[in-house]
């Protein structure tokens, strides 16, 4: 895509750098779709004054893969981010939500900008793979993991002094409002406040701001539930001061989303099917079962509506395919040719990739008896679970003492004691929204909004976001 020349950009002349790049604010409004935009008057006004277009996403349509494509202009087969996590074969372990930017291959947006304009400055406020990135100002969630096992809210910043500056002004990063049963608007408000402060005090040429609020109620209740529509309106109101700041400064605003969340009603226990077929193995400690990926002939890393299925030996691929062929909720299994067609032909991908039917999503569950589930299954524990678990957004509705347990855990926390917030249910049925598939229609898919009129065409591909931002900055 070659977008028309922005009216506000100052392009380089004769190969020389511009006098000053046009400053940009890029908002990643997670889950934003045209349907939700109708409930967001400030973002809607920005789209009407500027322009908007459907944004093509990638498979899988999940945070880490989509953001990596936006910032490199490359596809998952090239940048290597095949999901929010994968099986690290060299470690024999499933790891999700890693944070090091070194995992992302390809030429980053800021590297391209600095070739055109040496000294180009970038602030990254909570976009993923932030640690180790060559950005000037960085804020990313990072709990404190104490030696006694306690986990406390906090964030990582670069430069380090920014940590205490933000904490003093806005309080500790609200980690337990960023994910878990308590996830709500508080985290997005903190991120907006931090972004406003960094933009005012550091004046970066590019400010990247990640806003997760729509992810929560849309997964809890579905995209058309009144509570989800209220969440869109609430986030829009929180965004208003940041949009006002950008307009006062003359900063071009781009708002985009990684995916749209659609209604689901069927959890698919893909690992349980592999276990019943004799392909997945566990090991037992203290009466609890743990996935044994190094011994398993096949297992799946569930990631919303996509699951990477890792098969240890080539001769087991057909047995794995047969075990999953009749599993309700799987729309298709991508083999080598299918992965290549969807740009997932990377060594980090599974030997097969399962795509869920539109109303289905994949659990990570591998145990057959809840009494033998590992203790982390009932916790918000994104780094120990071998797959994504949206049930972490709920407190167990079947436990009459769940609130008492939560209160007791909080009391121990306030006393500085170790605690376990074991409140997450093992029943996946409450989940009503998911993503990861390619959208069936533009109304249910992501979109891109730009404050500059006539700056984008009728449709924007995810791989074109990087070049579009360089163009809007006047660097191409």
N, C-alpha and C positions, 0 to 999 in steps of 0.2 A: 504494500500500500504506500502510495506517495500522497500525503495529505496536501491540500492547498495551502499556500503560504499564509501563515498567521498575520493578521494586521498589527499585532503588538510586538512581534518578534523583530529583532535586528539581526538579520543573517550576516555571516561573515562575507566580506567582499574580497575577491581575488585571493581566497584562501587564508586571509588573515582572521584572527579572532575578533569577535565583536567587542565593542567598548565595554559592555556589561551584559551578561545573559539576562533574559527575562526571568524574574523569580517565579518559582512554581511551588504550589502546595498540592500534593497528591494524596487523596483520601481513599483508603481501602475500606469501603463501607460493606462489610461482610454480609452476604446474602441479599444485597439490594437487587431488586427486579423492577421492571416497569409497573407491575401491579402494586408493589409497596410504595413506589415513588408517588402514587396518587395520595398517599397519606403523609407525605413529607413536604410541607409547603415551601420551606426554604430551599431544599435541594431541587424541588420542582421549579421554583422561580429561577434558580441558577440555570437549569436546563432550558427554560423558555427564553431567557435572555441570551444564552449562549447556544449550545447545540448538544445533541445526544444521539447515540446510536447503539444498537445491540453489540455486545462484546463477545466474540467467539472465545470459548474457553478451551481447555485441554482435557484429555482423559489421562488420569483421573481428575475430575473437577474438585480438587481439594486445595487447601490453603498453600501448602509448601510447594506443590507442583505448579500451581497457577502463578504465585508470586515470583517464582524462579523464572518462569517464562516471561512475565512482564519485564523483569529487570535485566534479562540477558538477550531477549529476542529469539531464544532458542527453544526447541521442543524437549520434552523429557528424555527422549532418546539421545539428546546431545548434552543437556545440562545435568542429567543423571538423577534428578529428583522425581522419582517414580511414585511418590505418595508422601504422606505425612511421616512415614517410616517404612522400613523394610527389614529383611533378614540380612544381617551383616555376615556373609558367609565366612569371612576371614576371622570373625570373632565367635561364630557359632551362637549368635544371640540376635533376638528381635529388638530393635531399638526404634522408638518413635520420638518425635519432637526433639531431635538433636538441634543444637544452636550454632554450630560452627559454620561460617560461610565458606570454608574450604571444601565443604561437601558439594557446593554448587560450581559446576564447570561452566566456562564460557566468559565472554567479555561482558563485564557489568556496566550498567548504565553510567555510573560515575566515572569509570575508566574512559569510556567513550567521550563523556563530557569534558574531561580534563585534557584529552588530546586536542579538542577543539578550543578549550579555554583553560589554560593552566591556572590553577588556584581555585577551580570550581569547588564550592563547598556543599556538603550534603548532611542533613540531619535525618536519622532514621529513628522514629518513635514507634517501636513495637512491631514493625514488619519483621518477618521471621528470618532466620539465618543471619542475625545481626552481629553476633560475636565473631570477631576476627575480620569483619568486613572493613574495607578501606574507606570508611565514612568518617566525617569529622566529629559528629555528635551522635551518640547512640544511647538509646534507652530500650531495654528489653526485660521482660519478666525473668527473675532469677531468685528463687527462694534461698533462704539461709538454711543449710543443712548442718545442724549442730552435731557435735560428736556423740551426744547421748541419744540421737535418733530423732530429735524434734525438727520439724520443718516450720519455718516462719516466713511470712510474706516479705518480699524485698524485690529489688531490681538491680540489674547491672547497668552501669553507665560508662560512657567514654566521652570526655575525660573523666577520671574518677571523681573529681571535685563536684561534678554535676549531680552526683548521687545525693550528697548532703544538701545541696542547694534546692533540689526538687523536693526532698523529704521535708525540709524545713518549711517550704511554702505550701505544700499540698498534702503532707502526711506520707506515711509509708505506702509504697505501691500496694494497692488493694488486691492482692493475689487471690484471695478467696472469693472476691467478686468478679474475678477474671475467668474463673472456671470452677465448676462444682455446683452443688445444690444452691449455694448462695450467689451464683453468677447473676449480675444485674447491671443496671446503668452506672453504678458507682465506678466501675473500672473504666468505662468509656469516658466518663466525665473527667477522671484523673488524667487520662491520656490527652484529652482535648486541652485541659489546663496546662499540662506539661508542654504540649506543642505550641500553644500560644506564647508561653514563657520563652521557649527556645527560639522561636521565630523573632520575638521582640528583642531579645538580648543578644542573639548570635547572628541574626540576619543571614541564614544559609540561602544559597542560591536555589536549593531543592530541599523541601521538607516532605518526608514521607510519614504519613500518620495512619495507623491501623486502628479501626473501630469495630470491636467484636460484638456489640450489643445485640444485633439482630440474630446472631447465631443461637442465642439461648432459647427464647420463647418459641422461635420457629421450629426448633428441634423438639422442644417440650410439647407444643400444642398443635403444630402444623402451621403452614403459611397463611391460611385463611381464617384462623381463629381470631376473635376480637382482641385477645390479649397480645397476639403477635402484631396486629395492626396498631395497637396502642404503643407497643415497643418501637415501631417505626416512627410514630409521631414524637415520642419522648426523645429518641436519639436525634431527630431533626432539631428539636428545641435546644438540646445541648450543643449541637454543632453551630448554632446561629452566631455566637460571639466570634468563633474562629473564622467563619465566612465573612463577618463584618471586618475583622482585622485584615483579612486578605484583600478585600475590596479597598480599604483605606490605604493599604500599602501599594496597591497596583499589582498584586501578586496573582498570576493566572492560577485558576483552580481546576484540577481534574479530579473527579470522583468516579471511582470504578468499583466493581465487585468481582470476586473470584468465581462465583457460582450462584445459582438460585437454589433455594431449598424447596423441595416439593413434598407433598403429603405421602406418608408411608403408613402401613399397618401390619407388615409381615416381617418379623425378624427371622433371619435364616442362619441356623447353627451349622455353618460350613465345616468347622473343625470337628464337631461331634459326628458328622457324616463320615469324615475321613477316619476318625477313631473307630467307629463301628465297622468300617471296612478293613480294619487291621493295619492302616497306613500311618496313623499318628500314635506316638508313644508318649507316655508321661513317666516321671519318676516321683516317688513319694517321700515326704519328710514330715514328721510329726502329724501324720494322718491327713496331710494335705497333698494334693496332686499339682505338679508343675509340668508344663509343656517341656518336652525334651526334643528340641529341634535337631540336635546333632544325631540322635538315634532314629528319629522319625523318617519313614520312607516318604511321607508327604504331610504337609501342614499348610495352613493359610494364615496370612497376615491380613486381618479384616480392617478395612479403611472405608467406613461409610457404605457406599454402594459398590465398591470395588474391593476385590480381595486378590492379593498376589499369592498364588499357590506354588510353593517350593517343593520340588520333587528331587530327592537325593540322587536317584539313578535314572538314566534314560529309559531303562526297561520297565520302570514303574509309571511312566507317563500315561500309558493306556489304562492301567488299573485305576489310576487317579481320576482320569477322565470318566471312566465307567462308574466310579463311586459317586461322582457329582452329577452325572448326566440326568438322573431322575430326581434330583433334589429340587423340590418346589421353591420357586423364588429366584432361581438362576436363569437369566435370559440367554446368556451365551458364555462360552469359554474361549478365550483368545489363545491360540497356539502361536508358533513362531510367525506364521504369515499374518495372523490377526494382530499380534503385537506390532509388527512392522507397519501394518496399515494404519494403526492408531498411534504411531510414534512412541511406542513403549518398548522397543527392541533395545534394551539396555541390560547390562550384566546384573544390575541390581533387581530387575524385575523377576517375578516368579516364572517358572517354566510354563505355567498356565496363568492367565488372568481371568478371574470370574467377574462378570458384570451382572448386577442384580436387575430383576424386573422393576418397572417404574414404581411399584408400591412396596418394594422390599428393600431390606438392608441387611448387612452381615454383622453378626455378633462375633466376638473373639472366643466365646466359651468353648472349652475343650473337655471339661469334666462331665461325667454322666450322672453324678449324684452331688447335689448342692452341699451335702454334709462333708464332702471331700474337696470343696472349692478352696483355693488358696486364700489366706487372710486378706491379701491385697484386693481381692475381688469386691469386697465390701467397702473399700476405701477409694478416695480420689487419688489415684496413683498412676499418672499418665506415663511414667517411665518404666514401670515394672510389668504392666499388662502387655502381652504380646499381640496387641491390636487395639484399635480405637474403641472406646466405651462411652457412648452418649448417655447411658443410664447414670453416669456420674452427675448428671444435671438434676437428679431426683433424690429425695429422701425416701427410704423404704416405706411404702404405704401400708404394708402388711405387718409392720412391727409397731405395736401400740406404745412401745417405750422409746421410739426412735428419737423423739425430741428430748426426753430425759437423758438418753445417752449422749446426745449432742451437747446438752447443757453441762453434763458432768465432764465431758472432754474439754470444753471451753474453760471450765473452772480449773482443771489441771493445767491447761495451757497458761492461764493467767498467773498461776503459782510457779511457773517455770518448770513444771514437771513434764515428763513424757506422757503422750496421750495418743489414742487411736480414735479417729472420727469414723467409726465403722457404721455408716448410715446408708450406704448405697445398696439398693435392692439387687437381687439376682434375677429378677423378672424383667425382661426387656420390653414387654408389651406396652408400657406407657409412652414410648417414643413415637412421635407423630410426624416428624420431619427429618429428611435426610438429603444427601447430595452425593455427587461423585460421578454419576452418569453424565453424558452429554445431554443438554436440555432438549426436550421434545418440541418446544416452541420458544420464540423470542420473549413472550410474555413471562415465561418461567425461567428465563436465563439471565445471565449478568448483563450489565450495560455500562457504558462510559458516558460521562457528562463532562463537558468542557465549558468554561466561562467565556471563551473566545468564540464569537459567532463564526460559522462556516469553516471551522478548523479541522473537521473530520468528515469522512464520507458517510455513505449509507450504512456501513458496517465496519467494525474494527476487529481485526484478528488479535488474539493474545500475543502473537509474535510481533505485532506491529506497535505495541504500546511503547517499547523502548525508543523506537525511531520517532514516534509521535511526540514523546516528551522532549527529545533532543530538538525536534523541529520547533515546538512551542517555546523552548528556551532560546531559540535563535542560533542553535549550534549546528544546524544542518541545512 
